[in-house]
Amino acid sequence: MGFKYIVPSRIENLRLDKKKSIMLGHWCANYQPNKKRILYNNILNHPWNNRLTFEKDFIKIQNLYEKNLINLKNVLNKNLKKNYSLRFWRILIGPWLNLFLTLFFEKEILIKKFLKLKKIKLIKFQYIRKNFITSDHLSFFNISATDEWHYYFFLDMLENYERLNDIKNINYETKKTFIKKPNFIHKKQNFFSNIKTLNHFNKNLKVIFFDTYLSKKEKIYLSLKNFQFFKLNFPKIYLSPEPNIHLREKIIKKNITKNFPNSILFRQILLNIPINYLENFNQIGSDIKNSNLPLKPKVVFTTNGLYLNPLKSRYVAELIEGGTKLVHGQHGGNYGNLKQNFFENHEIKIADYYLTWGWKNRNNKIKNFGVFLNFEKINRKTSSKRNLDKILIVTILGRRYLRNLQSLTTNIAERHNYLYKFLPKIIEKIKLNLRKKIIVRTYDAKPSLGWNFKPFLKNKFKNIEINGKPDRTEYEKLINKSKIVVVTVFSTVFFECLLANVPTILVLPASKRIFNQKTIKFINMLERENIYFSDTNSAAKFINNNWNNIDNWWYNNKTQEVIKIFTKAFAKKNANLIFEIQKLFEKLKKNEKI
């Protein structure tokens, strides 16, 4: 019997016979439109297919995160000749470090697993390290969704692992071909982002806010109350495009000894850390100070502003280091509900006050303010009853590689099952006469996530309507002409539909174990009123049997009461939301207790 090739990822120039290969994960088993089938070779069994193992490893990764965040703080402060706090570095590099650690930990457990196999072979391509080191968290988020980056990272980790553990049982087929530099799209900057004059009027503001999810009216109110009449414009900074590998090796040599705990991990962290946190760090700090942005506000308020623009996270970290208070609002429907969620914990830790949509706990910095959502445009009353005849199935593509660890998706096998088995089953079980009314709402991601989900659905269901337009207006139109919305992911859209009182059911592929104990009690309430379903058969059967009586079910007093209880707990409407936020700002400006 010959060798079996291990396939770390599906890079373009890798062509292997199905019978002679083992895929490292389900990210390799994507739908091929030209062959009209899913590439489904032997796949290494992922340890996180067992939810208990995942939950234990989640704790391990969070412990590693905290230890390595402290290590990074010390090393970077020393190298940059700074004395920034742990909170500063948590804001700046926390999301990147969490993602990197997740990918490293997953690769390590899979390496240990496949090394137990016999007669394995790996195609070893060449690579240039600098092609895979990015400028910031956002660009790393993009590059780490590519097959090229994962093949590079797997080879690099494996070489270190072999050397330090004296492993010699891997057979290589060495190629002279280089792994291509991944192509990914940077978000285009606004033309006005390089104009400093507008910021001049904001220079001495005491309260600043950006990326809040508030409505236009609410933003205008805050602007008038806090004199922020112009949008904050972050400068366009021109930086060194390449990492200094010699500098990184030098830092590694100074800081990592043989007895250093998790030396392979910390070496990889320092080799792959984005250049804006090292080589470009001082230049960015200087440019922000000279940009006419407010440098001494009392309060900064945001909900998702510390992820989309890398300069914003640096700017806010600098402000907080100088004494500014951070008010952070919830920006996702699964916050306060999931059993494991890194970003919920991260945002609460970095904030002085955290404003939730409705949930609360014993942490004094968590304040129950109400929902930050513009759901008013979802208004089915504008349509006649006659036009409400669609079944809208809301899906989510997600990456083929892990984004972060949370109980909603523990591994890519679950996402693979969700796209290629779970969603088609819902459609298959709906009666033929109703199936033609289905619209599948997906998302045309750019760059492509590689699932080829739309071609897969079109091949399986010839006449199905698929809407992938990314704009919000299109999504609202679809809801406004749907008789019922079938939400298949626990996220913001589910709460929006409930708040807009649109007949909606939640159908999830995962068990209730994804939720914390408090939320499970509310999910059970939804289940009793046929709003939540744990399997496709029951959900489809409900639609089939109740198509002509959807309004009778939804507007039933008992159903409406359960919806009110659920939304009050996790997404409550608050007519005084913006006034209460402003009141909080006024207290913080005066250093009063909240």
URJOGI-V187468 format. One record per residue. N is the residue number from 0. RES is the residue in one letter. PSI is psi in radians with two decimals (NA if undefined). OMEGA is omega as a letter, one per 40 degrees, with the letter a starting at -180 (NA if undefined). BURIAL is I if it has 16 or more other ideal C-beta (glycine too) atoms within 10 Angstrom, else O. Layout:
n=[N:N]
res=[RES:RES]
psi=[PSI:PSI]
omega=[OMEGA:OMEGA]
burial=[BURIAL:BURIAL]
This chain:
n=[0:1:2:3:4:5:6:7:8:9:10:11:12:13:14:15:16:17:18:19:20:21:22:23:24:25:26:27:28:29:30:31:32:33:34:35:36:37:38:39:40:41:42:43:44:45:46:47:48:49:50:51:52:53:54:55:56:57:58:59:60:61:62:63:64:65:66:67:68:69:70:71:72:73:74:75:76:77:78:79:80:81:82:83:84:85:86:87:88:89:90:91:92:93:94:95:96:97:98:99:100:101:102:103:104:105:106:107:108:109:110:111:112:113:114:115:116:117:118:119:120:121:122:123:124:125:126:127:128:129:130:131:132:133:134:135:136:137:138:139:140:141:142:143:144:145:146:147:148:149:150:151:152:153:154:155:156:157:158:159:160:161:162:163:164:165:166:167:168:169:170:171:172:173:174:175:176:177:178:179:180:181:182:183:184:185:186:187:188:189:190:191:192:193:194:195:196:197:198:199:200:201:202:203:204:205:206:207:208:209:210:211:212:213:214:215:216:217:218:219:220:221:222:223:224:225:226:227:228:229:230:231:232:233:234:235:236:237:238:239:240:241:242:243:244:245:246:247:248:249:250:251:252:253:254:255:256:257:258:259:260:261:262:263:264:265:266:267:268:269:270:271:272:273:274:275:276:277:278:279:280:281:282:283:284:285:286:287:288:289:290:291:292:293:294:295:296:297:298:299:300:301:302:303:304:305:306:307:308:309:310:311:312:313:314:315:316:317:318:319:320:321:322:323:324:325:326:327:328:329:330:331:332:333:334:335:336:337:338:339:340:341:342:343:344:345:346:347:348:349:350:351:352:353:354:355:356:357:358:359:360:361:362:363:364:365:366:367:368:369:370:371:372:373:374:375:376:377:378:379:380:381:382:383:384:385:386:387:388:389:390:391:392:393:394:395:396:397:398:399:400:401:402:403:404:405:406:407:408:409:410:411:412:413:414:415:416:417:418:419:420:421:422:423:424:425:426:427:428:429:430:431:432:433:434:435:436:437:438:439:440:441:442:443:444:445:446:447:448:449:450:451:452:453:454:455:456:457:458:459:460:461:462:463:464:465:466:467:468:469:470:471:472:473:474:475:476:477:478:479:480:481:482:483:484:485:486:487:488:489:490:491:492:493:494:495:496:497:498:499:500:501:502:503:504:505:506:507:508:509:510:511:512:513:514:515:516:517:518:519:520:521:522:523:524:525:526:527:528:529:530:531:532:533:534:535:536:537:538:539:540:541:542:543:544:545:546:547:548:549:550:551:552:553:554:555:556:557:558:559:560:561:562:563:564:565:566:567:568:569:570:571:572:573:574:575:576:577:578:579:580:581:582:583:584:585:586:587:588:589:590:591:592:593]
res=[M:G:F:K:Y:I:V:P:S:R:I:E:N:L:R:L:D:K:K:K:S:I:M:L:G:H:W:C:A:N:Y:Q:P:N:K:K:R:I:L:Y:N:N:I:L:N:H:P:W:N:N:R:L:T:F:E:K:D:F:I:K:I:Q:N:L:Y:E:K:N:L:I:N:L:K:N:V:L:N:K:N:L:K:K:N:Y:S:L:R:F:W:R:I:L:I:G:P:W:L:N:L:F:L:T:L:F:F:E:K:E:I:L:I:K:K:F:L:K:L:K:K:I:K:L:I:K:F:Q:Y:I:R:K:N:F:I:T:S:D:H:L:S:F:F:N:I:S:A:T:D:E:W:H:Y:Y:F:F:L:D:M:L:E:N:Y:E:R:L:N:D:I:K:N:I:N:Y:E:T:K:K:T:F:I:K:K:P:N:F:I:H:K:K:Q:N:F:F:S:N:I:K:T:L:N:H:F:N:K:N:L:K:V:I:F:F:D:T:Y:L:S:K:K:E:K:I:Y:L:S:L:K:N:F:Q:F:F:K:L:N:F:P:K:I:Y:L:S:P:E:P:N:I:H:L:R:E:K:I:I:K:K:N:I:T:K:N:F:P:N:S:I:L:F:R:Q:I:L:L:N:I:P:I:N:Y:L:E:N:F:N:Q:I:G:S:D:I:K:N:S:N:L:P:L:K:P:K:V:V:F:T:T:N:G:L:Y:L:N:P:L:K:S:R:Y:V:A:E:L:I:E:G:G:T:K:L:V:H:G:Q:H:G:G:N:Y:G:N:L:K:Q:N:F:F:E:N:H:E:I:K:I:A:D:Y:Y:L:T:W:G:W:K:N:R:N:N:K:I:K:N:F:G:V:F:L:N:F:E:K:I:N:R:K:T:S:S:K:R:N:L:D:K:I:L:I:V:T:I:L:G:R:R:Y:L:R:N:L:Q:S:L:T:T:N:I:A:E:R:H:N:Y:L:Y:K:F:L:P:K:I:I:E:K:I:K:L:N:L:R:K:K:I:I:V:R:T:Y:D:A:K:P:S:L:G:W:N:F:K:P:F:L:K:N:K:F:K:N:I:E:I:N:G:K:P:D:R:T:E:Y:E:K:L:I:N:K:S:K:I:V:V:V:T:V:F:S:T:V:F:F:E:C:L:L:A:N:V:P:T:I:L:V:L:P:A:S:K:R:I:F:N:Q:K:T:I:K:F:I:N:M:L:E:R:E:N:I:Y:F:S:D:T:N:S:A:A:K:F:I:N:N:N:W:N:N:I:D:N:W:W:Y:N:N:K:T:Q:E:V:I:K:I:F:T:K:A:F:A:K:K:N:A:N:L:I:F:E:I:Q:K:L:F:E:K:L:K:K:N:E:K:I]
psi=[2.31:-3.04:2.68:2.29:2.37:2.33:1.77:-0.65:2.94:1.15:2.69:-0.68:0.35:1.95:1.94:2.59:2.39:-0.72:-0.28:0.37:2.71:2.11:2.43:-0.49:3.04:-0.17:-0.34:-0.35:1.10:2.84:2.35:1.84:-0.65:-0.52:-0.14:0.79:2.86:2.27:1.87:1.36:-2.97:2.32:2.29:2.28:2.11:2.28:-0.49:0.06:-0.42:1.98:-0.57:-0.72:-0.74:-0.82:-0.63:-0.75:-0.53:-0.78:-0.73:-0.76:-0.68:-0.63:-0.74:-0.68:-0.86:-0.73:-0.76:-0.43:-0.74:-0.77:-0.76:-0.74:-0.82:-0.79:-0.78:-0.73:-0.74:-0.81:-0.63:-0.05:0.86:3.04:0.82:2.62:2.92:-0.61:-0.69:-0.88:-0.52:-0.76:-0.78:-0.85:-0.05:-0.91:-0.69:-0.80:-0.71:-0.80:-0.77:-0.77:-0.71:-0.82:-0.68:-0.84:-0.75:-0.79:-0.71:-0.77:-0.53:-0.63:-0.81:-0.61:-0.80:-0.37:-0.29:-0.25:2.73:2.65:1.03:2.66:2.60:2.31:2.11:1.80:2.84:2.75:2.68:2.00:-0.72:-0.36:-0.23:0.15:2.20:3.14:-0.53:-3.08:-0.74:-0.78:-0.56:-0.66:-0.72:-0.83:-0.54:0.04:0.03:2.64:-0.61:-0.80:-0.71:-0.57:-0.76:-0.85:-0.65:-0.81:-0.76:-0.76:-0.73:-0.70:-0.76:-0.72:-0.72:-0.81:-0.79:-0.39:0.12:0.92:2.30:0.31:0.17:2.30:2.25:2.53:1.68:2.32:2.62:-0.19:2.43:2.52:2.24:2.57:2.21:2.54:2.17:2.71:2.20:2.56:2.26:2.40:2.55:2.56:-0.60:-0.05:-0.29:0.11:2.06:-0.35:-0.65:-0.65:-0.42:-0.62:-0.29:-0.01:-0.72:0.40:2.53:-0.43:2.27:2.63:2.61:2.71:1.17:-0.25:0.15:2.77:2.93:-0.73:-0.74:-0.68:-0.71:-0.72:-0.84:-0.67:-0.79:-0.69:-0.53:0.14:0.44:1.45:-0.24:2.53:2.44:2.21:2.02:2.36:2.66:2.03:2.28:2.05:2.92:2.23:-0.14:2.59:2.75:1.64:-0.65:-0.76:-0.74:-0.75:-0.64:-0.75:-0.71:-0.78:-0.64:-0.50:-0.27:2.06:3.08:-0.54:0.05:2.23:2.40:0.88:-0.63:-0.77:-0.90:-0.56:-0.76:-0.64:-0.84:-0.56:-0.57:-0.01:2.35:2.57:-0.38:-0.27:-0.04:-1.43:-0.68:0.08:-0.93:-0.65:-0.72:-0.78:-0.74:-0.75:-0.63:-0.74:-0.53:0.24:-0.06:0.23:2.61:2.24:-0.19:0.82:2.74:-0.58:2.44:2.35:2.28:2.90:-0.77:0.34:-0.17:0.24:-0.68:-0.64:2.04:-0.47:-0.53:-0.72:-0.69:-0.76:-0.84:-0.68:-0.72:-0.73:-0.81:-0.60:-0.48:0.04:-0.02:2.47:2.35:2.07:2.04:2.24:2.63:2.43:0.49:2.52:-0.43:0.00:2.41:-0.03:-0.64:2.67:-0.68:2.23:1.83:-0.81:-0.56:-0.84:-0.73:-0.84:-0.63:-0.68:-0.68:-0.32:2.66:-0.66:2.39:2.11:2.06:2.93:-0.22:-0.47:2.84:2.84:-2.88:-0.14:2.14:-0.40:-0.20:2.12:2.26:1.72:-0.64:3.05:2.40:1.29:2.47:1.26:-0.02:-0.51:-0.25:1.73:1.65:-0.15:-0.34:-0.27:2.58:2.74:-0.56:-0.57:-0.18:1.38:0.29:2.67:1.86:2.08:1.98:2.14:3.02:2.33:-1.02:2.81:2.80:-0.15:2.71:2.48:-0.84:2.93:2.11:2.77:-0.25:-0.70:1.86:-0.38:2.89:-0.35:-0.65:-0.71:-0.67:-0.81:-0.71:-0.81:-0.77:-0.22:-0.94:-0.95:-0.79:-0.59:-0.65:-0.81:-0.76:-0.59:-0.23:2.40:2.59:-0.70:-0.40:-0.39:-0.57:-0.19:-0.07:2.38:2.14:2.07:1.95:-2.68:2.19:1.50:2.47:2.16:2.87:2.45:-0.17:0.00:-0.43:0.80:-0.72:-0.84:-0.62:-0.84:-0.72:-0.60:-0.62:-0.63:1.76:-0.68:0.27:2.50:2.24:2.23:2.08:0.19:2.29:-0.24:2.59:-0.67:-0.70:-0.71:-0.73:-0.69:-0.71:-0.76:-0.70:-0.21:0.24:2.40:-0.62:2.52:2.23:1.87:2.22:0.27:2.42:1.66:-2.97:-0.71:-0.59:-0.76:-0.66:-0.78:-0.72:-0.76:-0.59:-0.02:0.78:2.26:2.07:2.45:2.57:2.11:2.00:2.49:-0.33:2.82:2.99:-0.14:-0.21:-0.36:2.74:2.96:-0.65:-0.79:-0.60:-0.66:-0.69:-0.63:-0.66:-0.64:-0.77:-0.66:-0.70:-0.46:0.29:0.58:-0.50:2.38:2.46:-0.05:2.70:-0.65:-0.83:-0.70:-0.85:-0.72:-0.68:-0.77:-0.80:-0.76:-0.36:0.23:-0.70:-0.03:0.51:-0.79:-0.62:-0.72:-0.86:-0.73:0.14:2.46:-0.70:-0.74:-0.80:-0.62:-0.74:-0.70:-0.75:-0.75:-0.77:-0.84:-0.58:-0.61:-0.55:-0.23:1.15:2.49:2.39:1.81:-0.39:0.27:-0.94:-0.56:-0.65:-0.61:-0.79:-0.67:-0.68:-0.76:-0.78:-0.69:-0.71:-0.61:-0.56:0.06:0.58:2.73:2.48:NA]
omega=[a:a:i:a:i:a:a:i:a:i:a:a:i:i:a:i:a:a:a:a:i:i:i:a:a:i:i:a:a:a:i:a:a:i:a:i:i:i:a:i:i:a:i:a:a:a:a:i:i:a:i:i:i:a:i:a:i:i:i:a:i:i:i:i:a:a:a:i:i:i:i:i:a:a:a:i:a:a:a:a:i:i:a:a:i:i:i:a:i:i:a:a:a:a:i:a:i:i:a:i:i:a:i:a:i:i:a:a:i:i:i:a:a:i:i:i:i:i:i:a:a:i:a:i:i:i:i:a:a:i:a:i:a:a:a:a:a:i:i:i:i:a:a:i:a:i:a:a:a:i:i:a:i:i:a:i:a:i:i:a:i:a:a:a:i:i:a:a:i:i:a:i:a:i:i:a:i:i:a:i:a:i:i:a:i:i:a:i:i:a:a:a:a:a:a:a:a:i:a:a:a:a:a:a:i:i:i:i:i:i:a:a:i:i:i:i:a:i:i:i:i:i:a:a:a:i:i:a:i:i:i:a:a:a:i:a:i:a:i:a:a:i:i:a:i:i:a:i:i:i:i:a:a:a:a:i:i:a:a:a:a:a:i:a:a:i:i:i:a:i:a:a:a:a:i:i:a:a:a:a:a:i:i:i:i:a:i:i:a:a:a:i:i:a:a:i:i:a:i:a:i:i:i:a:a:i:a:a:a:i:a:i:i:a:a:i:i:i:a:i:i:i:i:i:i:i:a:i:i:a:i:a:a:i:i:a:a:i:i:i:a:a:i:i:a:a:i:a:a:a:i:i:a:a:a:i:a:a:a:i:a:i:a:a:i:a:a:a:a:a:i:a:i:a:a:a:i:a:a:i:i:i:i:a:a:a:a:a:a:i:a:i:a:a:i:a:a:a:i:i:a:i:i:a:i:a:i:i:a:a:a:i:i:i:i:i:a:a:a:a:a:a:i:a:i:a:a:a:i:a:a:a:i:a:a:i:a:i:i:i:i:a:i:a:i:e:a:i:i:i:a:a:a:i:i:a:a:i:a:a:a:a:a:i:a:i:a:a:a:a:a:a:a:i:i:i:a:i:a:i:a:i:i:i:i:a:a:i:a:a:a:a:i:a:i:a:i:a:i:i:i:i:a:i:i:i:a:i:a:i:i:a:i:a:i:a:a:a:i:i:i:i:i:i:i:a:a:a:i:i:i:i:a:i:a:a:a:a:a:i:i:i:a:a:a:a:a:a:a:a:i:i:a:a:i:a:a:i:a:i:i:i:i:i:a:a:i:a:a:i:a:i:a:a:a:a:a:i:i:i:i:i:i:i:a:i:a:i:a:a:i:i:a:NA]
burial=[O:O:O:I:I:I:I:I:I:I:I:O:O:I:O:I:O:O:O:O:I:I:I:I:I:I:I:I:I:I:I:O:O:O:O:O:O:I:O:O:I:O:I:I:O:I:I:I:O:O:I:O:O:I:I:O:I:I:O:O:I:I:O:I:I:O:O:I:I:O:I:I:I:O:I:I:I:O:I:O:O:O:O:I:O:I:I:I:I:I:I:I:I:I:I:I:I:I:I:I:I:I:I:I:I:I:I:I:O:I:I:O:O:I:I:O:O:O:O:I:I:I:I:I:I:O:I:O:O:O:I:I:I:I:I:I:I:I:I:I:I:I:I:I:I:I:I:I:I:I:I:I:I:I:I:I:I:I:O:I:I:O:O:O:O:O:O:O:O:I:O:O:O:O:O:O:O:O:I:I:I:I:O:I:O:O:O:O:O:O:O:O:O:O:O:O:O:O:I:O:O:I:O:O:I:I:I:I:I:I:I:I:I:I:I:O:O:I:I:O:I:I:O:O:O:I:O:I:O:O:O:I:I:I:I:O:I:O:O:O:O:O:I:O:O:O:O:I:O:O:I:I:O:O:I:I:O:O:O:O:O:I:I:I:I:I:I:I:I:I:I:I:I:I:I:I:I:I:I:I:I:O:O:I:I:O:I:I:O:O:I:I:I:I:O:O:I:I:I:I:I:I:I:I:I:I:I:O:I:I:I:I:I:I:I:I:I:I:I:I:O:O:O:I:I:I:I:I:I:I:I:I:I:I:I:I:I:I:I:I:I:I:I:I:O:I:I:I:O:I:I:O:I:I:I:I:I:I:I:O:O:O:O:O:O:I:I:O:I:I:I:I:I:I:I:O:I:I:O:I:O:O:O:O:O:O:O:I:O:I:I:I:I:I:I:I:I:I:I:I:I:I:I:I:I:I:I:I:I:I:I:I:I:I:I:I:O:I:I:I:O:I:I:O:I:I:I:O:I:I:O:O:O:O:O:O:I:I:I:I:I:I:I:O:I:O:O:O:I:I:I:I:I:I:O:I:I:O:O:O:I:O:O:I:O:I:I:O:O:O:O:O:O:O:I:I:I:I:I:I:O:I:I:I:I:I:I:I:I:I:O:I:I:I:I:I:I:I:I:I:I:I:I:I:I:I:I:I:I:I:O:O:O:I:I:I:O:O:I:O:O:I:I:O:I:I:I:O:I:O:I:I:I:O:O:I:O:O:I:I:O:I:I:O:O:I:I:O:O:I:O:O:I:I:O:O:O:O:I:O:O:I:I:O:O:I:I:O:I:I:I:I:O:I:O:O:I:I:O:O:I:I:O:I:I:O:O:I:O:O:O:O:O:O]
